[in-house]
Amino acid sequence: MRIVGLTGGIASGKSTVSNLFKLHGIPVVDADLVARDVLKIGTGGWKKVVAAFGEDILLDNGEVDRAKLGHVVFSDPDKRQLLNRLLAPYISSGIFWEILKLWMKGYKIIVLDIPLLFEAKMDKWTKRIIVVWVDPETQLQRLMERDRTSVEEAKNRIQAQMPLNLKKTKADIVIDNTGSREELNEHFQRVLTHVSKPLTWSEFALSRQGAFVASILIFVGVIICRKTL
């Protein structure tokens, strides 16, 4: 199995690239969706977050007000780190189970869409790392337009993440999304060709098909050994 890491920064266009992979039949494990699940009412993550941040972050129905929680943590680095520490074990576990389900279905290539891929040290899980990059000015402008936020609030949210220029240096593949959607599609097609190359022997061995072949070979080997003894 080939596990490809996909990351970027807020308003960089990572979600657009993630959707392009889905459109081309490559399954994506979305860390943001997993994070939503671990914050559902009554879950371990929900209980930890409410205990740490109080009931003021809850909506009337008891669900976490993600916008309010985001405002709290993006304006305070210590609280942001606390939230990451509280949820990291639950998110990692959720991602693992999503990968396992896709493995059981026989997928050979999957994409891990994780905003905090490097920060959470999950890049160790991946074979290739794709970073969706835009220049700082474009990122700021797009975020302000998308979320209708002030310059200060947009800068706070961007600065809360690892700089894109630093992520770029850690990437195996960089998708420059500063230009138009047509240019992004062209970049993506080249990346898709690279990512979809046949599996290496080590990657095949980690796939469900590889495990099946290995089990057959072991079974045959046992039978042969018994007959020769």
Secondary structure as the mmCIF struct_conf table of DSSP 4:
data_model
#
loop_
_struct_conf.conf_type_id
_struct_conf.id
_struct_conf.beg_label_comp_id
_struct_conf.beg_label_asym_id
_struct_conf.beg_label_seq_id
_struct_conf.end_label_comp_id
_struct_conf.end_label_asym_id
_struct_conf.end_label_seq_id
STRN STRN1 ARG A 2 THR A 7
TURN_TY1_P TURN_TY1_P1 ILE A 10 ALA A 11
BEND BEND1 SER A 12 GLY A 13
HELX_RH_AL_P HELX_RH_AL_P1 LYS A 14 LEU A 23
TURN_TY1_P TURN_TY1_P2 HIS A 24 GLY A 25
STRN STRN2 VAL A 28 ASP A 30
HELX_RH_AL_P HELX_RH_AL_P2 ALA A 31 VAL A 38
TURN_TY1_P TURN_TY1_P3 LEU A 39 LEU A 39
BEND BEND2 LYS A 40 LYS A 40
TURN_TY1_P TURN_TY1_P4 ILE A 41 GLY A 42
BEND BEND3 THR A 43 THR A 43
HELX_RH_AL_P HELX_RH_AL_P3 GLY A 44 PHE A 53
HELX_RH_3T_P HELX_RH_3T_P1 GLU A 55 ILE A 57
STRN STRN3 LEU A 58 LEU A 58
TURN_TY1_P TURN_TY1_P5 ASP A 60 ASN A 61
BEND BEND4 GLY A 62 GLY A 62
STRN STRN4 VAL A 64 VAL A 64
HELX_RH_AL_P HELX_RH_AL_P4 ARG A 66 PHE A 74
TURN_TY1_P TURN_TY1_P6 SER A 75 SER A 75
HELX_RH_AL_P HELX_RH_AL_P5 PRO A 77 MET A 104
TURN_TY1_P TURN_TY1_P7 LYS A 105 GLY A 106
BEND BEND5 LYS A 108 LYS A 108
STRN STRN5 ILE A 109 ASP A 113
TURN_TY1_P TURN_TY1_P8 PRO A 115 LYS A 121
HELX_RH_3T_P HELX_RH_3T_P2 MET A 122 TRP A 125
BEND BEND6 LYS A 127 LYS A 127
STRN STRN6 ARG A 128 TRP A 133
HELX_RH_AL_P HELX_RH_AL_P6 PRO A 136 ASP A 147
TURN_TY1_P TURN_TY1_P9 ARG A 148 ARG A 148
HELX_RH_AL_P HELX_RH_AL_P7 VAL A 151 GLN A 159
TURN_TY1_P TURN_TY1_P10 ALA A 160 ALA A 160
BEND BEND7 GLN A 161 GLN A 161
HELX_RH_AL_P HELX_RH_AL_P8 LEU A 164 LYS A 170
BEND BEND8 ASP A 172 ASP A 172
STRN STRN7 ILE A 173 ASP A 176
BEND BEND9 THR A 178 GLY A 179
HELX_RH_AL_P HELX_RH_AL_P9 ARG A 181 VAL A 195
TURN_TY1_P TURN_TY1_P11 SER A 196 SER A 196
BEND BEND10 LYS A 197 LYS A 197
HELX_LH_PP_P HELX_LH_PP_P1 PRO A 198 THR A 200
HELX_RH_AL_P HELX_RH_AL_P10 TRP A 201 ALA A 205
TURN_TY1_P TURN_TY1_P12 LEU A 206 LEU A 206
BEND BEND11 SER A 207 SER A 207
HELX_RH_AL_P HELX_RH_AL_P11 ARG A 208 THR A 228
#
